[in-house]
Amino acid sequence: MIQAETALVVTFVELRDALAPLHLGRKSWVDSLHDVWKQGAPSPDSRVLVPDGYDERQTRPGNVEKRLVLPTPLAGWIVQVSAARGMPYTLAQALSVVAGQKP
């Protein structure tokens, strides 16, 4: 079984785009993915140089907020969304996806 050991360090846009085939742009699923992303701590190389109107869900020059996304909550999101789409992943399969492997 894949172990949930390594956090991902990504911007929300990177995470959202990587999982687009799963969430299909559905607002409620993207919003819940954002909640998972926000659970992680900001990475040391994050920077917000243009704070006016800052929204990490949008790409904006000068602003890069990366977070450490914990594998277990992300895998839980994958399990939920895949089940809602009618193609349920097990936790082991979801952790494989998080680890960059085929489920």
C-alpha positions as CSV (number, residue, x, y, z in Angstrom):
1,M,0.0,0.0,0.0
2,I,1.2,3.5,-0.8
3,Q,2.1,5.5,2.3
4,A,1.1,9.1,2.8
5,E,4.5,10.4,3.7
6,T,5.4,13.2,1.4
7,A,3.5,16.5,1.2
8,L,3.1,18.1,-2.2
9,V,4.3,21.7,-2.5
10,V,2.1,23.4,-5.0
11,T,0.1,26.6,-5.8
12,F,-3.6,26.2,-5.8
13,V,-3.7,26.8,-9.5
14,E,-1.2,24.0,-10.1
15,L,-3.2,21.6,-7.9
16,R,-6.6,22.7,-9.4
17,D,-5.2,22.2,-13.0
18,A,-3.6,18.9,-12.2
19,L,-6.9,17.5,-10.9
20,A,-9.1,19.1,-13.5
21,P,-10.0,15.7,-15.1
22,L,-11.4,14.7,-11.8
23,H,-13.3,17.8,-10.7
24,L,-14.3,18.9,-14.2
25,G,-14.4,22.5,-13.0
26,R,-17.5,21.9,-10.8
27,K,-17.5,24.8,-8.4
28,S,-18.3,22.8,-5.2
29,W,-15.5,20.3,-5.9
30,V,-13.0,23.0,-6.7
31,D,-14.0,24.9,-3.5
32,S,-13.6,21.8,-1.4
33,L,-10.2,21.2,-3.1
34,H,-9.3,24.8,-2.1
35,D,-10.2,23.9,1.5
36,V,-7.8,20.9,1.4
37,W,-5.1,23.2,0.0
38,K,-5.6,25.8,2.7
39,Q,-5.1,23.2,5.4
40,G,-1.4,23.0,4.5
41,A,1.2,25.4,5.7
42,P,2.6,28.0,3.3
43,S,6.0,27.1,1.9
44,P,9.0,29.3,2.7
45,D,9.4,30.4,-0.9
46,S,5.8,31.8,-1.1
47,R,5.5,35.5,-1.8
48,V,2.7,38.0,-2.2
49,L,4.2,41.1,-3.7
50,V,0.9,42.6,-4.9
51,P,-1.5,42.1,-1.9
52,D,-4.3,44.3,-3.3
53,G,-7.1,42.0,-4.3
54,Y,-5.0,39.0,-3.7
55,D,-6.7,35.7,-4.4
56,E,-4.6,32.5,-4.5
57,R,-7.2,30.9,-6.8
58,Q,-6.0,33.3,-9.6
59,T,-2.6,33.7,-11.2
60,R,-1.2,37.2,-10.8
61,P,2.3,38.4,-11.5
62,G,4.3,38.9,-8.4
63,N,2.2,36.6,-6.3
64,V,3.2,32.9,-5.7
65,E,1.7,31.2,-2.7
66,K,2.7,27.5,-2.5
67,R,1.5,25.3,0.3
68,L,2.4,21.9,1.6
69,V,-0.6,19.8,0.7
70,L,-0.9,16.8,3.0
71,P,-1.4,13.5,1.1
72,T,-4.1,12.0,3.4
73,P,-6.6,15.0,3.2
74,L,-6.0,15.2,-0.6
75,A,-6.6,11.5,-1.0
76,G,-9.8,11.9,1.0
77,W,-10.9,14.5,-1.4
78,I,-10.1,12.2,-4.4
79,V,-12.2,9.4,-2.7
80,Q,-15.2,11.8,-2.2
81,V,-15.1,13.3,-5.7
82,S,-14.5,10.1,-7.5
83,A,-17.4,8.5,-5.6
84,A,-19.7,11.4,-6.5
85,R,-18.7,11.0,-10.2
86,G,-19.7,7.3,-10.0
87,M,-16.1,5.9,-10.3
88,P,-15.1,5.5,-6.7
89,Y,-11.5,5.2,-5.8
90,T,-10.3,3.4,-2.7
91,L,-8.1,5.2,-0.3
92,A,-5.1,3.1,-1.6
93,Q,-5.9,4.1,-5.2
94,A,-6.3,7.8,-4.2
95,L,-2.9,7.7,-2.4
96,S,-1.4,6.3,-5.5
97,V,-2.7,9.2,-7.5
98,V,-1.3,11.6,-4.9
99,A,2.1,9.8,-5.2
100,G,2.0,10.3,-9.0
101,Q,1.3,6.7,-9.7
102,K,-1.5,5.0,-11.6
103,P,-4.3,3.9,-9.3
